[in-house]
Amino acid sequence: MITVDKKNYDETKLSDEGKVALNNIQIIMADQNQISQRFSNNEILLKHHTDILREHLPEEIKEEETADDSVESDKIQ
């Protein structure tokens, strides 16, 4: 059973073209879920590695930190 526009349909009764479209939709949705999960993981890793970088900055650089405490990627070389 699939739901489209708030109506339930029996997917076994779809035409071959409809079955291909449904399969493509399922693949796209799975890809979106994976991308979303990877994005969330990347945000966590970015924060983790930024924290490590901050801990290992020389003292004179730590004193020059900006008020918002952000690290810009173009400043890291």
MOZI-V795444 format. One record per pair of residues at least 24 apart in sequence whose C-alpha atoms are under 8 Angstrom apart, sorted by sequence separation. I is the first residue (numbers start at 1). J is the second residue. D is the distance in Angstrom with one decimal. If there is no record, write none. Layout:
BEGIN
[[I,J,D] [I,J,D]]
END
This chain:
BEGIN
none
END
